[in-house]
C-alpha cells in the first residue's frame, strides 16, 4: 500500500461507513449498477488509510500515515530550528519521538496482543536515545574548534538526523519486540491464517525499521542544505521574518517527498516464500507464498 493522500485524514465517519459498505457489497457481488473501478479504488484508499487491517478499528487522526505530514511537519520545523538550546533540543526530540511512538503503536502488526508495557518501553527507549545522541553531538560541536560560524550552524542543523534515525529504529524494535518471540500471523492466498511465524516477524521489523531510517533522510537533510542557500538571498537577508515561513514550506515539501518514498519501499501486506519460514507453516498450506502485515 502506498501512502494515502492527506485528504483521507479528515474523512468523516459517514464517508468511511459508505466506503466500507461499498467494498462489502463488492465482495458479496451485490454492487449497484454504475459503480466504477475508480470509485472502488477510492473507497479502498479511504478504508486503508483509516482502518487497521488486523483490528478493524479506526486509527486516531494524528497517528494515521495519511496524517503524518500535517501533524508531523510542525515538529520537523522545531527540530531544525537554528541555535537550539539544551532545553529546546530535549523538548523537540521528546515531542518527535512521542508522536513516532504513537504512530508505530497504532500502525503495528496487531495479529497478536501486546502488553502496554512494550509501548512504554519503546517510548522511553526512543526518547532516551534521541535526546542522548542529539545532546551529545551538540556538546561535541560546541567543543570543536576550527569551524566557521556558517559551517557550525549547518552542522548543528544536520545533527537531528542521526538522533532521529537511530531513535526511530530503537522505537520500532523495542515497541514490537514481542513479535520476535511470539511471531505474527501469516495468511494464505484466500486470507486464511495458516500459522504464526517468528521468521516473518523478523522480516516485518527489519522492513519497518528500514523505512524509519529512510523517512527522515530527505526531511532532516534537505531543508538545512536548502535553507543555507536561501538565507543568502537578498530578500531573506532584508526580511528576516520570512525565514521561518520559508523554512516551514521547505520542510513541508521535504516531508511530502519523503513519506511516499519511505512507505513504498515495502508493501504493508508483504509476501514471503514458505520455504523461508518454519516447517509447520510450509506443511499448513499448499501455496508457495504467504502474506503478513508488515505494519507501517
N, C-alpha and C positions, 0 to 999 in steps of 0.2 A: 504494500500500500504506500503510495506517495503521500506527501503532506497535503492535507486538505486546505483549501484557501481559507483565509480568516473570516470569510463571510459565513462559514458554518459555525463559527464561535458563538454568534448571537442567535442561532436558530431557536425559535420558540418551541415550547413543549408541544403545542398543537402541530407545528410543522414536523417535528420529529415523529409524532404519532402517525401522521399522514404518510411519511416515508416508510416507516416500519410496516404499516398496514399494506402499502403498495407492494413492498418486497415480499410480504407473506402471501399476498394474492398471486404474485408471480410464481412463487414456489408451489402453490396449490393449483396453478393452471387456470385461475379464475380472473385474469386481468380483464378490466373493461375495455371495450374497443377504443382505439385511438391513442392508447398509451405508447409512447415512443421509447426507443432504446436510450435516447438522451435523458428522458425523464427517469428511467430506471437507474442509470448510472449516477444521476444527480442524487437520487434518493439513497443509493448505496453510499455515496460520498458523505452525505449528512449523517447517516447511521454510523459509519465507521469513525467519523470524527468525534462523535458524542458518546456512543455506547461501547462499553468494554466488551471485547469479544468473548472473554471467559465468564464474567459475572452477569453480563446482560444489563448492568446498571449504568446510569448516566455518570459521566466523569464531570466533576465541577469545572466550570468555565475557565478559571485561571490556570488549570492544570492539564487541559487538553493540548495535544500537539498543535491543533489549529489555533490555540490561544497563546502559544509560546511567544510569538513575535510581539503582539500588542502588550502582553503583560511582562515580557522579559526585556524588551528594549530599554525601558527606564532604568532597570538595574544595570544593564550594559553601559549605558551612558555614565552612571555613577561610578562603575568600576574603572572607566577610562578617563575620569576627570584628572587634570594635571595637578601636581603639587599636593598629593594625598598626604594627610597626616596619619599617625598611627591609629587614631580613633576612627577616622573615615575608612581606612583600609579594612579594619576589623568589621565595621558596620556593613560596608558594601559586599565583602566576601561572605559574611554570615547571611545577609539577605539573599544573595545569589544562590548559595547552597540550600537555604531554606526552601526557595522556590524549586530548585532542581530536585530536592528530596521529595517534595510533594508530587512533582511531575513523574519521577521514577516510580513512586509508590502507586500512583493512580493508573499508570500505563504498564505495570508489571505483568508477568505471566501469573495469573491468579487461578490456575487449574488446581493448585494445592494450597490449602490455607497456610498463612504465615503469621507468627505472633507479632504483636505490636512492638515487642522489644527489638525486633530486627529493624523496624523503621527508625526507632530511636537510636540504635547502634549505628546505622548507616548515616543518619543525620549528624550525629556528634562526630563521627569519624571524618566525614566530608568537611564539616566546618573547621575542625581542628587542623586537618591537612592544608586546607586552602589558606587559612589565616597564618599558619606557621610558615608556609612557603612564601607567601606574599610579604609578610613582615620581615622574614629572614633575608629575602632578596633586597628589600628596601634598605635594610641595615647595611648589607654589603655594599650597596650602591653609594650610600652616604659616606662610607669609609674609603671608597675607591677614589684615587686621585688621577688626574690626567684627563678627565672628561671635560669637554667644553659645556657651558650651560645648555646649549641646544641639544647636544648628544645625550647629556644626563637626563634631560626632560623626555627625550624619545625613548631611552632605555627604561625609564620609570613607567612610561605608558605601556611598554611591552610586558612588564612584569606580571600583570593579571593573567596572561595566557598560561604559563606553566603552572601557576597556582590553581587556576580553574580546571585545566585539563586533568591534572593529577587528582584533584579533589572529585571531579566527575567520575573517574574510574573507581576511586575509593567508595564513593556514594553508591554506585551500581553494585559493586562486589559485596559490600557489607550489607546493603539492604536486601539483596537477593541471594545471599549466601546459602540460605536453607534449601534453595533449588538444587544446589550441587549435591547435597546429601540425600534429599528426598526425591529428586527427579521432577520432571514435568510430563504432562500428558502428551502423547503423540497420537495422531489421527490417521486413519486410512483415507482412501480417495472419496469415500462416502461420508466422511466426517465422524466416523465412529472411533471412540477411544480404544486403541489396541494395547495400551500399556503405559507404563511410566518409565522414563529414561533419564538417567543421570548424564549420559553422553550428550543427549540433545540439550539438556540444561546447560552443560558446559559451553556448547556452541552458542546457545542463546545469550549467555552472559558475555562471551567474547565479542559477539557481533554488536551487542548493545554498548559495551564499553568502548569499542572502536568508534561507533557513531558519536559517543560523548567526547572523544578526543578530536574528531574531525569537525564537529559542530562549532566549537569556539575558535577554530583557526581563522576563518575569514572575519568573524565577529570581533575578535580581540587583537588581530594583527593588522588587518587592512585599515581600520579607522585611524590608528595612531600614525601610520605612514602617510595616509591621505591628508590628515589634518596638519601634519608637519609641513606639507607643501602649501595647503590652502591658507594657513595662518600667515604666510609670507606675502599673500596678495595685498595690494594697497587698500582694497575695500575693508578687509578684516583688520588690517593694521589701524585704519581710522575708526572703524565701528566695532570696537571690541565686544559690544553687547550682542553682536551677531554670531560670535564664535560658538556659544552654547547651542543655539538653534541649528546652525550648520553641522555641528558635531552630532547632534541628535539625529538629523536626517541621514548623515553618513552611516551612523550605527544602525539605523532602521533599514537602510539599503543593504548593508552587510548581513544583517540578520535575515532579511528576505532572500538573500542569495544562499546563505549557509544552511538554513533549515531544510529546504527541499533536497539539497545536495547530500546532507548527512543522513536523512531519513531514507533516501532512495538507495543507499549503499546495500541494504539488505531488506527484503520484504518483511512485513510484520509476521505474516504466516509463511514461514520458511519451510523448505523441504530438505530431507536428508535421506541418503540411501540406508535401507535396513541392514545392509552388510556392515555398516559402520557403527551399528547400535548393539545393544545387549542381545544375546542369542534368543532369549524369550520373546523379544519384540519381533525378530525375524520369523519365529515359529507361529506368531499370533496373526500374521497377515500374509496374503498371497502376493500383494503388490510389492514392487521393487523400491518404492519410496513411501515415506510417511511425512506428515506435516506437523509442525509445532508452532505455537505462538511465541515468537521471539520476545515480544514486548517492545516498547518504544522508548 
